[in-house]
Structure formats: C-alpha cells, structure tokens
Amino acid sequence: MKIKKFQLNPFSMNCYIYYDEASKDAVIIDPAAFTEDEQKSIMDFTESENLNVKYILNTHGHIDHILGNNFAKNYFKVPLYMHAGDEFMLENSKEQARFFGMDFPDPPPVDNYIDDKTSLQINGTELTFINTPGHSPGSVCIIDHKNKNVFCGDLIFKNSIGRTDLQGGNLNVLISSIKNKLFKVCANDYNLFPGHMESTNVKDERNSNPFLI
C-alpha cells in the first residue's frame, strides 16, 4: 500500500490517497480541495497513476475536512462514508464556513455511515474503523492492521492533540479515545497519519506526547 499526501485549503489540512500499487484500487481520505488548482492536483495524480478510487472517507465533519466533498463526489462518483455522530456538522456547514469568512455550498449527503463494524477492502487489504470522539463526536480512526497504518484525523498529532474548543469537543473524552481506544488496538509500531502536520507513530506519542504523559 502506498500513501500520497496533499496539503490543502487555508487550514493546511492533509488529504490522503491510500492505494494498492498492483490493483490500482484506492480510497481518498478527507478530499478537502478548496481551489481549482488543488482539485486539479488530485485529479492529475489519480489519472497519472491510473487509480480506481472506490471510496471517499471523512475522518470527521469539521469544515476543513469536508470542503472538497462535492468535488470528490462529482469527480469520482463513488460512495461517501462518515460517522453519523458528525451529521449535524454537515447540516450546519454553512454556519461553520461563515465563522471562518468562507463561502461554502451545501455538501453532498453521506452515502454510508461508519461505525465500529464497518470494514472496507482494497485488493485484500482491510480497512477497519473505530469511533474516537473528543475532537468531534463522530471522529474516526481508519486502521490498516496489515500494514500498521492509521489515518487518525484530528485526534492526535506529533507531540500534540486535536482541538477540543470547537462544537462537540471534549478534552477528557479525547484523551480517553487516544489512551483507551486507539492505543488499545494499535501497538507501538503503528504509523499515525494525522489531519494536519507531519506523520508520527504510536510509540513516540505514547512515550513523549506532553498531553498524554
């Protein structure tokens, strides 16, 4: 499995394309392209690699992660997945956008809701999901146990954690999600690919993240 990262929109959010080199099957995670150039960079990459994007996955419903849902749905024409706990954010997305001085059209509806039983396949590689609230009620981590990769949205960052001062945030719940959910199912050698900034791993964050010690 290979990972292509795009840093998108005014919030410098990380969009990931996770794909199998042999079959060219892929998922796109948080495709929040804001400008035409950002959209083109995603289109050009998927076309140049001949990728077959099968699913659109949102790690959560904050505006910086759903800005490109319309683009992705229109271009890839595949199902959109998100946890139902953040459905209210889609309904209030225009208010979110106005708060940041942005104009944002209504996002497309979610096709399939993620829960802890959701499982998706990419040419034999299974993606599983755990609900990890705290940054938002419907935040999820997307886990590939075979390759030990986790797409963790804004739950945890290198030496930091997600904000809890936005609607639906809760610091104690977030810390519990990290320690009692993510760290319980992912060992030290799992890689963490967050929604902002650089990648990290469970071992480093378990041992040195100042918010978790």
C-alpha positions in Angstrom: 0.0 0.0 0.0 1.2 3.5 -0.8 0.3 6.9 0.5 0.0 10.2 -1.3 -0.5 13.3 0.9 -1.9 16.6 -0.3 -1.8 19.6 1.9 -5.0 21.5 1.1 -7.1 24.6 1.8 -6.5 27.6 4.1 -6.3 25.2 7.1 -3.3 23.2 5.7 -5.3 20.0 6.0 -3.8 16.7 5.0 -5.8 14.8 2.4 -4.5 11.2 1.7 -4.9 8.9 -1.2 -4.2 5.3 0.1 -3.8 2.9 -2.8 -2.6 -0.6 -3.8 0.1 -0.5 -6.5 -0.9 -3.8 -8.0 -4.6 -3.4 -8.5 -4.7 0.4 -8.5 -7.6 0.4 -6.1 -7.7 3.4 -3.8 -9.5 5.4 -1.2 -9.4 9.1 -0.7 -9.5 10.4 2.8 -10.7 13.9 3.6 -10.6 15.2 0.0 -10.9 18.9 1.1 -9.7 20.6 -2.0 -10.7 24.3 -1.9 -9.3 25.7 -5.1 -9.4 24.6 -8.7 -5.6 24.1 -8.5 -6.0 21.8 -5.5 -8.7 19.8 -7.3 -6.5 19.5 -10.4 -3.6 18.2 -8.3 -5.8 15.4 -7.0 -7.2 14.7 -10.5 -3.8 14.7 -12.1 -2.3 12.3 -9.6 -5.2 9.8 -9.8 -5.1 9.9 -13.6 -1.3 9.6 -13.8 -1.3 6.6 -11.5 -4.4 5.1 -13.2 -6.1 4.8 -9.8 -9.5 3.4 -9.2 -10.8 5.4 -6.3 -13.5 3.2 -4.6 -14.5 5.2 -1.5 -14.4 8.7 -0.1 -13.8 8.7 3.6 -14.2 11.6 6.1 -12.4 11.3 9.4 -14.9 13.8 10.8 -17.2 16.6 9.8 -15.3 19.9 10.5 -15.3 22.3 7.6 -11.6 21.9 6.8 -12.1 18.2 6.2 -15.3 18.4 4.1 -14.6 21.3 1.8 -13.9 19.0 -1.2 -16.8 16.5 -0.7 -18.8 18.0 -3.6 -15.7 17.9 -5.8 -14.9 14.3 -4.9 -18.4 13.0 -5.3 -18.8 14.7 -8.7 -15.4 13.6 -9.9 -15.0 10.0 -8.6 -18.7 9.1 -8.4 -18.3 6.7 -5.5 -19.9 6.4 -2.0 -19.0 8.9 0.7 -18.5 7.5 4.2 -18.7 9.4 7.5 -19.7 8.7 11.1 -23.3 9.7 11.9 -22.1 11.5 15.1 -21.0 14.4 12.9 -24.0 14.6 10.7 -25.1 17.8 12.5 -21.9 19.4 11.2 -22.9 18.8 7.6 -26.2 20.3 8.4 -24.5 23.4 9.9 -21.7 23.6 7.4 -22.7 27.0 6.1 -22.5 28.4 9.6 -19.1 26.8 10.0 -17.9 28.4 6.8 -19.3 31.8 7.7 -17.4 31.7 11.0 -14.2 31.4 9.0 -15.3 34.0 6.4 -15.8 31.4 3.7 -18.5 30.8 1.1 -19.4 27.1 1.0 -22.1 25.3 -0.9 -24.2 22.6 0.7 -22.2 19.4 1.0 -23.5 16.2 -0.5 -25.3 13.7 1.7 -23.4 10.8 3.3 -24.0 7.6 1.5 -22.9 5.2 4.2 -22.4 5.8 7.9 -19.2 4.5 9.6 -19.4 2.5 12.8 -17.0 0.2 14.6 -18.3 -2.7 12.4 -17.5 -1.0 9.1 -14.9 -2.8 7.0 -13.8 -1.9 3.5 -11.4 -3.8 1.2 -8.7 -2.5 -1.1 -7.5 -5.6 -3.0 -7.4 -7.7 0.1 -6.2 -5.0 2.5 -8.9 -4.4 5.1 -9.7 -1.0 6.5 -11.4 -1.0 9.8 -12.7 1.9 11.9 -13.0 3.0 15.5 -15.0 5.9 16.7 -12.6 8.2 18.6 -14.6 11.2 19.8 -13.3 14.2 21.6 -12.3 16.5 18.8 -15.8 15.9 17.5 -18.5 13.3 18.3 -18.1 11.4 15.0 -14.3 11.4 14.7 -13.0 8.1 13.5 -9.6 6.5 13.0 -9.1 4.5 9.8 -6.9 1.5 10.5 -5.0 -0.9 8.3 -3.7 -3.5 10.7 -1.9 -5.5 7.9 0.4 -2.6 7.1 0.1 -0.9 10.5 -1.1 2.4 9.2 -3.7 4.7 10.9 -5.4 7.7 9.5 -6.3 9.5 12.7 -7.9 12.8 11.5 -7.5 15.5 14.2 -7.5 13.1 17.2 -3.7 13.2 17.7 -0.7 14.9 16.2 3.0 14.8 16.6 3.6 16.0 20.2 0.1 17.4 20.3 -3.6 16.6 20.3 -6.7 17.8 18.5 -8.6 20.9 19.5 -11.5 20.5 21.9 -12.8 24.0 21.9 -15.0 23.6 18.8 -18.6 22.4 18.7 -18.8 18.8 20.1 -15.3 18.8 21.5 -14.4 17.4 24.9 -10.8 17.2 26.3 -11.4 14.3 28.7 -13.2 12.3 26.0 -10.4 13.0 23.5 -7.7 11.8 25.9 -9.7 8.7 26.7 -10.2 8.0 23.0 -6.4 8.1 22.5 -5.4 6.0 25.5 -8.4 3.6 25.8 -9.3 3.2 22.2 -6.5 4.0 19.7 -3.6 2.8 21.9 -5.5 -0.3 22.9 -5.9 -1.6 19.4 -2.7 -0.2 17.8 0.7 -1.2 19.1 3.8 1.0 19.3 4.9 0.2 15.7 1.8 1.6 14.1 2.2 4.7 12.0 -0.1 7.7 12.5 -1.1 9.9 9.6 -3.0 13.0 11.1 -5.2 15.6 9.5 -2.5 18.3 9.9 1.3 18.5 10.1 3.7 15.5 9.8 3.2 11.8 10.4 4.2 10.2 13.7 3.8 6.8 15.4 2.2 5.3 18.4 5.4 4.7 20.3 6.6 8.3 20.1 3.3 9.7 21.1 2.7 7.2 23.9 6.1 8.0 25.4 6.7 11.7 24.7 3.4 13.5 23.8 3.2 16.1 26.6 -0.7 15.9 26.6 -0.6 12.1 27.3 2.0 11.8 30.0 
